[in-house]
Amino acid sequence: KNKVKVLHVTTSLKMAADAPEAPVTGGKRAAAALFLFTIWQSFLTSGIVYGWTPLLIVLKKEGVYRHRCPLETEDCNERDVALNLMFTIGSISMIFGGVLAGPFPFPKIGLAFGGLLVSIGSLTMALADASSDFAYPFAYVCMGAGGGIIHFGSFSIGNIFGPYRGYIMSGLAGIMGFSSLVFQIVYPIYM
C-alpha cells in the first residue's frame, strides 16, 4: 500500500515538473514586477480577516454593536457574541473564497473579482453606521471571500518561473500569514 502512495506522489511530482512553462512576455523584469505586485496584493488582502484583535479594539472604540448593551454598560455578552460572530463568518468566508477561486477560467479575472470584494468590504466597513446589525458582517464576509480568492488565485503566478515555481508558491502561502498584520499596522495610525 505504501509503495502505491510513493509511486503516485512520484508520478504526480514528475508530471508537475514536466508541465510546460508559460511564456513570459516582457522578460525577467516583467515577471519580477508581476511577482512583487502579487506579493503586495496578497499581503494587503489575503489574510486580513485573521488580524482580528486590533480590529476588534477599533470596532469597540467606535461603538460598534454598543446598542446591544444596557445603557449603563459599555461592554456586555450580547455585544461580544455579535462581534465574535462577525469574525467567525468572515473566517469561514475566507475558506469559501478559496473554493470560489477555482471556477474562474483566468486568474486575472479571479484576482480582479477578489480585489473588488475586498474593496466593497473595506468601504462598507468604513462607511457603516455603528448601530448597523448587518453592514459589519457583510463587510467582513466580502473581505474574507475576496482575500481567499486572491490568495488561491495568486498561485498560478508560479507557473511563469519554471523551476522556481515551488519557491514562488511557498512565498505566496507564507505571505498570507503576514497579511494578518495589516490591521496591526493600521491600529497605531488609528490611535
Residue frames relative to the residue before (quaternion, step in Angstrom):
aa qw qx qy qz dx dy dz
K 1.0000 0.0000 0.0000 0.0000 0.00 0.00 0.00
N 0.6647 0.4969 -0.3072 0.4656 3.62 0.95 -0.84
K 0.6140 0.5495 -0.3527 0.4435 3.59 1.10 -0.68
V 0.6294 0.5287 -0.3347 0.4606 3.57 1.05 -0.73
K 0.6506 0.5093 -0.3200 0.4636 3.60 0.96 -0.84
V 0.6591 0.5024 -0.3118 0.4648 3.59 0.92 -0.90
L 0.6443 0.5157 -0.3171 0.4674 3.57 0.98 -0.85
H 0.6544 0.5158 -0.3116 0.4568 3.58 0.95 -0.87
V 0.6693 0.4863 -0.2969 0.4769 3.60 0.92 -0.92
T 0.6500 0.5123 -0.3166 0.4634 3.57 0.94 -0.86
T 0.6583 0.5008 -0.3072 0.4706 3.59 0.95 -0.87
S 0.6525 0.5142 -0.3161 0.4582 3.58 0.96 -0.86
L 0.6637 0.4940 -0.3094 0.4688 3.59 0.95 -0.85
K 0.6430 0.5127 -0.3274 0.4652 3.57 0.99 -0.79
M 0.6435 0.5093 -0.3277 0.4681 3.59 0.97 -0.80
A 0.6522 0.5009 -0.3225 0.4687 3.61 0.98 -0.78
A 0.6629 0.5025 -0.3107 0.4598 3.58 1.00 -0.79
D 0.7020 0.4597 -0.2647 0.4752 3.60 1.11 -0.68
A 0.4457 0.6958 -0.4611 0.3234 3.60 1.25 -0.11
P 0.4997 -0.6646 0.4541 0.3200 3.58 -0.93 0.81
E 0.4361 -0.6831 0.5223 0.2653 3.52 -1.10 0.74
A 0.4563 -0.6544 0.5242 0.2978 3.54 -1.09 0.69
P 0.4611 -0.6855 0.4759 0.3017 3.60 -0.89 0.83
V 0.2966 -0.7383 0.5812 0.1703 3.53 -1.09 0.78
T 0.1816 -0.7662 0.6063 0.1111 3.55 -0.56 1.11
G 0.7422 0.3500 -0.2765 0.5003 3.55 -0.78 0.99
G 0.5109 -0.7071 0.3796 0.3079 3.56 1.26 -0.02
K 0.7918 -0.3466 0.2456 0.4390 3.49 -1.39 -0.27
R 0.6217 0.5469 -0.3523 0.4363 3.60 1.03 -0.66
A 0.6480 0.5085 -0.3132 0.4727 3.57 0.99 -0.83
A 0.6480 0.5094 -0.3163 0.4697 3.57 0.99 -0.82
A 0.6577 0.4995 -0.3114 0.4701 3.59 0.95 -0.83
A 0.6447 0.5091 -0.3214 0.4711 3.60 0.99 -0.81
L 0.6438 0.5129 -0.3181 0.4704 3.58 0.99 -0.81
F 0.6475 0.5121 -0.3162 0.4674 3.57 0.97 -0.81
L 0.6732 0.4902 -0.3031 0.4633 3.60 0.87 -0.88
F 0.6329 0.5139 -0.3275 0.4776 3.58 1.04 -0.75
T 0.6579 0.5082 -0.3084 0.4624 3.59 0.95 -0.85
I 0.6270 0.5165 -0.3349 0.4775 3.60 1.00 -0.77
W 0.6637 0.5047 -0.2996 0.4637 3.59 0.91 -0.93
Q 0.6607 0.4999 -0.2988 0.4736 3.57 0.92 -0.92
S 0.6669 0.4899 -0.3057 0.4709 3.60 0.92 -0.83
F 0.6290 0.5348 -0.3412 0.4494 3.59 1.00 -0.75
L 0.7281 0.4522 -0.2469 0.4521 3.58 0.89 -0.91
T 0.8251 0.2941 -0.1133 0.4689 3.60 1.07 -0.55
S 0.6715 0.5963 -0.3355 0.2847 3.58 0.78 -0.95
G 0.8378 0.1446 -0.0707 0.5217 3.62 0.85 -0.78
I 0.2770 0.8105 -0.4889 0.1653 3.57 1.17 0.41
V 0.5882 0.5807 -0.3914 0.4044 3.61 1.08 -0.50
Y 0.6535 0.5150 -0.3235 0.4506 3.60 1.16 -0.42
G 0.5822 0.5377 -0.3815 0.4758 3.61 1.26 -0.03
W 0.1035 0.8790 -0.4577 0.0847 3.54 0.99 0.92
T 0.6404 0.5868 -0.3517 0.3491 3.61 0.81 -0.93
P 0.7066 0.4168 -0.3062 0.4830 3.68 0.71 -0.83
L 0.6270 0.5256 -0.3454 0.4597 3.59 1.05 -0.66
L 0.6150 0.5536 -0.3421 0.4452 3.59 1.02 -0.75
I 0.6379 0.5217 -0.3226 0.4657 3.59 0.98 -0.83
V 0.6650 0.4950 -0.3003 0.4718 3.58 0.95 -0.90
L 0.6586 0.5128 -0.3167 0.4505 3.59 0.90 -0.87
K 0.6536 0.4994 -0.3182 0.4714 3.58 0.98 -0.77
K 0.6622 0.4936 -0.3156 0.4672 3.60 0.98 -0.78
E 0.6596 0.4921 -0.2998 0.4825 3.58 1.14 -0.59
G 0.5075 -0.6903 0.3940 0.3326 3.58 1.26 -0.13
V 0.2973 0.7648 -0.5207 0.2358 3.57 1.18 0.45
Y 0.8485 0.0583 -0.1243 0.5111 3.55 -0.89 1.13
R 0.3275 0.7442 -0.5201 0.2614 3.62 1.12 0.42
H 0.5890 0.5977 -0.3600 0.4078 3.59 1.14 -0.57
R 0.6036 0.5652 -0.3596 0.4323 3.60 1.21 -0.24
C 0.6567 0.4982 -0.3063 0.4762 3.59 1.25 -0.28
P 0.5868 -0.5364 0.4511 0.4055 3.57 -1.21 0.39
L 0.6779 -0.5545 0.3108 0.3693 3.59 -1.12 0.66
E 0.7142 0.4751 -0.2767 0.4332 3.59 0.93 -0.75
T 0.7305 0.3850 -0.2446 0.5082 3.63 1.19 -0.21
E 0.3868 -0.7122 0.5366 0.2351 3.52 -1.16 0.62
D 0.7746 0.2042 -0.1179 0.5868 3.57 1.09 -0.66
C 0.0887 0.7776 -0.6196 0.0603 3.52 -1.10 0.71
N 0.7004 -0.4830 0.3314 0.4079 3.53 -1.30 0.28
E 0.6470 0.5298 -0.3339 0.4349 3.63 0.91 -0.81
R 0.6497 0.5077 -0.3155 0.4697 3.57 1.00 -0.77
D 0.6558 0.5075 -0.3107 0.4646 3.57 0.94 -0.87
V 0.6383 0.5227 -0.3241 0.4630 3.58 1.00 -0.80
A 0.6598 0.5056 -0.3098 0.4617 3.60 0.93 -0.86
L 0.6718 0.4826 -0.3007 0.4747 3.60 0.93 -0.83
N 0.6664 0.4899 -0.3082 0.4700 3.59 0.96 -0.78
L 0.6044 0.5351 -0.3543 0.4721 3.58 1.10 -0.62
M 0.6135 0.5480 -0.3380 0.4572 3.56 1.03 -0.76
F 0.6587 0.4959 -0.3011 0.4792 3.58 0.95 -0.87
T 0.6586 0.5326 -0.3097 0.4321 3.57 0.91 -0.93
I 0.7199 0.4231 -0.2770 0.4753 3.58 0.76 -0.92
G 0.5990 0.5448 -0.3636 0.4606 3.60 1.14 -0.49
S 0.6567 0.5046 -0.3036 0.4712 3.58 1.01 -0.83
I 0.6544 0.4972 -0.3138 0.4755 3.56 0.98 -0.82
S 0.6437 0.5181 -0.3336 0.4538 3.59 0.98 -0.73
M 0.5512 0.5879 -0.3922 0.4435 3.59 1.18 -0.46
I 0.6629 0.4905 -0.3003 0.4794 3.58 0.95 -0.86
F 0.6758 0.4789 -0.2989 0.4740 3.58 0.91 -0.87
G 0.5828 0.5673 -0.3708 0.4484 3.57 1.14 -0.53
G 0.6319 0.5238 -0.3234 0.4709 3.55 1.07 -0.73
V 0.6304 0.5079 -0.3261 0.4881 3.58 1.08 -0.71
L 0.6589 0.5157 -0.3067 0.4538 3.59 1.01 -0.78
A 0.5672 0.6145 -0.3892 0.3863 3.59 1.15 -0.46
G 0.5899 0.6212 -0.3523 0.3768 3.60 1.16 -0.54
P 0.7137 0.4887 -0.3034 0.3997 3.64 0.76 -0.89
F 0.5696 0.5990 -0.4101 0.3854 3.61 1.10 -0.34
P 0.3994 -0.7534 0.4658 0.2365 3.60 -0.63 1.08
F 0.7772 0.1959 -0.1171 0.5864 3.58 1.12 -0.55
P 0.5272 -0.6718 0.4070 0.3241 3.60 -0.76 0.95
K 0.6548 0.5259 -0.3513 0.4138 3.61 0.91 -0.73
I 0.5962 0.5335 -0.3714 0.4712 3.62 1.13 -0.50
G 0.6628 0.5014 -0.2959 0.4709 3.56 0.95 -0.88
L 0.6622 0.5016 -0.3065 0.4646 3.57 0.95 -0.85
A 0.6447 0.5056 -0.3214 0.4748 3.58 1.02 -0.76
F 0.6533 0.5022 -0.3121 0.4729 3.59 0.98 -0.81
G 0.6425 0.5124 -0.3173 0.4732 3.60 1.01 -0.79
G 0.6515 0.5068 -0.3105 0.4714 3.58 0.99 -0.80
L 0.6239 0.5310 -0.3278 0.4706 3.55 1.08 -0.75
L 0.6577 0.5074 -0.3113 0.4616 3.60 0.93 -0.85
V 0.6527 0.4974 -0.3160 0.4762 3.59 0.94 -0.86
S 0.6473 0.5164 -0.3183 0.4616 3.60 0.99 -0.79
I 0.6420 0.5072 -0.3201 0.4776 3.59 0.97 -0.85
G 0.6656 0.5057 -0.3017 0.4585 3.58 0.92 -0.87
S 0.6666 0.5023 -0.3019 0.4607 3.57 0.94 -0.87
L 0.6718 0.4847 -0.2969 0.4751 3.58 0.94 -0.85
T 0.6303 0.5266 -0.3346 0.4620 3.57 1.00 -0.78
M 0.6685 0.4899 -0.3044 0.4696 3.58 0.93 -0.87
A 0.6737 0.5061 -0.3012 0.4464 3.57 0.95 -0.82
L 0.7744 0.3737 -0.1811 0.4774 3.59 0.98 -0.81
A 0.5060 0.6831 -0.4133 0.3264 3.60 1.24 -0.19
D 0.4835 -0.6247 0.5369 0.2963 3.50 -1.27 0.61
A 0.5577 -0.6465 0.4087 0.3224 3.60 -0.95 0.88
S 0.6980 0.4559 -0.2842 0.4736 3.60 1.11 -0.47
S 0.4565 0.6901 -0.4494 0.3368 3.61 1.25 0.05
D 0.3329 -0.7664 0.5185 0.1814 3.56 -0.79 1.01
F 0.7788 0.3779 -0.1774 0.4683 3.58 1.08 -0.64
A 0.5717 0.6270 -0.3916 0.3559 3.62 1.09 -0.49
Y 0.6967 0.4881 -0.2916 0.4375 3.60 0.83 -0.90
P 0.6610 0.4619 -0.3379 0.4853 3.66 0.86 -0.71
F 0.6172 0.5348 -0.3451 0.4625 3.60 1.02 -0.77
A 0.6606 0.5116 -0.3069 0.4556 3.58 0.91 -0.92
Y 0.6908 0.4772 -0.2880 0.4606 3.58 0.89 -0.89
V 0.6042 0.5307 -0.3542 0.4774 3.60 1.12 -0.60
C 0.6502 0.5055 -0.3168 0.4705 3.60 0.93 -0.84
M 0.6679 0.4944 -0.3056 0.4650 3.58 0.93 -0.87
G 0.6697 0.4989 -0.3006 0.4607 3.59 0.97 -0.82
A 0.6854 0.4730 -0.2921 0.4703 3.59 0.82 -0.96
G 0.6547 0.5073 -0.3139 0.4642 3.59 0.95 -0.83
G 0.6455 0.5201 -0.3151 0.4620 3.56 1.01 -0.79
G 0.6500 0.5117 -0.3138 0.4660 3.58 1.01 -0.78
I 0.6409 0.5129 -0.3223 0.4715 3.56 0.99 -0.82
I 0.6691 0.4882 -0.3042 0.4706 3.59 0.91 -0.85
H 0.6495 0.5342 -0.3264 0.4316 3.57 0.92 -0.89
F 0.7590 0.3758 -0.2200 0.4840 3.58 0.67 -1.03
G 0.6312 0.5384 -0.3366 0.4454 3.59 1.09 -0.56
S 0.6224 0.5711 -0.3326 0.4194 3.58 1.18 -0.53
F 0.5400 0.6593 -0.4042 0.3321 3.59 1.13 -0.45
S 0.5984 0.5899 -0.3730 0.3934 3.60 1.07 -0.54
I 0.5345 0.6320 -0.4140 0.3789 3.60 1.16 -0.33
G 0.5604 0.6239 -0.3834 0.3869 3.58 1.14 -0.51
N 0.5899 0.6125 -0.3634 0.3805 3.58 1.13 -0.59
I 0.6698 0.4992 -0.3296 0.4399 3.63 1.04 -0.48
F 0.6726 0.5017 -0.2975 0.4553 3.58 1.24 -0.13
G 0.4330 -0.7592 0.4204 0.2438 3.57 1.26 0.37
P 0.8606 -0.0162 0.0095 0.5090 3.58 -0.66 -1.05
Y 0.6635 0.4966 -0.3050 0.4692 3.61 1.23 -0.27
R 0.3522 0.7826 -0.4638 0.2201 3.58 1.29 0.06
G 0.6245 0.5440 -0.3420 0.4440 3.62 1.01 -0.68
Y 0.6556 0.5031 -0.3084 0.4711 3.58 1.00 -0.82
I 0.6438 0.5238 -0.3157 0.4597 3.55 0.99 -0.86
M 0.6856 0.4771 -0.2875 0.4687 3.58 0.87 -0.92
S 0.6262 0.5187 -0.3370 0.4746 3.59 1.07 -0.66
G 0.6403 0.5204 -0.3223 0.4641 3.57 1.01 -0.77
L 0.6611 0.4960 -0.3037 0.4740 3.56 1.01 -0.81
A 0.6345 0.5107 -0.3348 0.4738 3.58 1.05 -0.68
G 0.6807 0.4995 -0.2874 0.4523 3.58 1.00 -0.79
I 0.6328 0.5554 -0.3433 0.4163 3.57 1.02 -0.72
M 0.5534 0.6019 -0.4045 0.4097 3.59 1.15 -0.43
G 0.6305 0.5270 -0.3295 0.4649 3.58 1.04 -0.72
F 0.6725 0.4829 -0.2931 0.4781 3.56 1.00 -0.78
S 0.5588 0.6271 -0.3769 0.3904 3.56 1.19 -0.50
S 0.5934 0.5695 -0.3743 0.4283 3.57 1.14 -0.46
L 0.5939 0.5806 -0.3599 0.4251 3.60 1.24 -0.17
V 0.4372 0.7215 -0.4562 0.2831 3.61 1.23 -0.23
F 0.7045 0.4351 -0.2781 0.4869 3.60 0.81 -0.92
Q 0.5874 0.5565 -0.3696 0.4568 3.60 1.16 -0.51
I 0.6514 0.4903 -0.3020 0.4941 3.59 1.11 -0.68
V 0.6793 0.4958 -0.2844 0.4603 3.59 1.00 -0.84
Y 0.5684 0.6484 -0.3722 0.3436 3.60 1.06 -0.74
P 0.6927 0.4461 -0.3157 0.4707 3.70 0.74 -0.82
I 0.5990 0.5487 -0.3653 0.4546 3.58 1.11 -0.56
Y 0.6455 0.5240 -0.3076 0.4627 3.55 1.05 -0.84
M 0.6697 0.4984 -0.3013 0.4608 3.56 0.93 -0.89
